[in-house]
């Protein structure tokens, strides 16, 4: 009887994980840098949806500054997405940590 209960719990957890994946895949998060002068929007699937650059930053004599701001905005968006993913997974797992190297969405 315990095995049957464990199987039911595993199926329920699998369903919750699938729902979490779908929810995360539908969200969009924006990362920014340069005081909001560069922003990048990504989906929960890690796809970049939009890049916005304030025209004042476009200086042909200093492309490195703009490049650095784009990288910083990408990193900010990735960090925010990881936080959202961790938060959503905590809801599914009841706060139990996933094994090292295992990330959502799968």
ZIUR-V472579 format. One record per backbone hydrogen bond with DSSP energy under -0.5 kcal/mol. NH is the residue of the N-H (numbers start at 0). CO is the residue of the C=O. If there is no record, write none. Layout:
# ZIUR-V472579
nh: {NH & NH}
co: {CO & CO}
This chain:
# ZIUR-V472579
nh: {4 & 5 & 6 & 7 & 8 & 9 & 10 & 11 & 12 & 13 & 14 & 15 & 16 & 17 & 18 & 19 & 20 & 21 & 22 & 23 & 24 & 25 & 25 & 26 & 26 & 28 & 30 & 32 & 35 & 36 & 36 & 37 & 38 & 39 & 40 & 41 & 42 & 43 & 43 & 45 & 48 & 49 & 51 & 53 & 56 & 57 & 58 & 61 & 64 & 65 & 66 & 67 & 68 & 69 & 70 & 71 & 72 & 73 & 74 & 75 & 76 & 77 & 78 & 79 & 80 & 81 & 82 & 83 & 84 & 85 & 86 & 87 & 88 & 89 & 90 & 91 & 92 & 93 & 94 & 95 & 101 & 102}
co: {0 & 1 & 2 & 3 & 4 & 5 & 6 & 7 & 8 & 9 & 10 & 11 & 12 & 13 & 14 & 15 & 16 & 17 & 18 & 19 & 20 & 21 & 22 & 22 & 23 & 41 & 39 & 37 & 32 & 32 & 33 & 32 & 51 & 30 & 49 & 28 & 46 & 23 & 26 & 42 & 40 & 40 & 38 & 36 & 53 & 54 & 56 & 58 & 61 & 61 & 62 & 63 & 64 & 65 & 66 & 67 & 68 & 69 & 70 & 71 & 72 & 73 & 74 & 75 & 76 & 77 & 78 & 79 & 80 & 81 & 82 & 83 & 84 & 85 & 86 & 87 & 88 & 89 & 89 & 92 & 98 & 100}
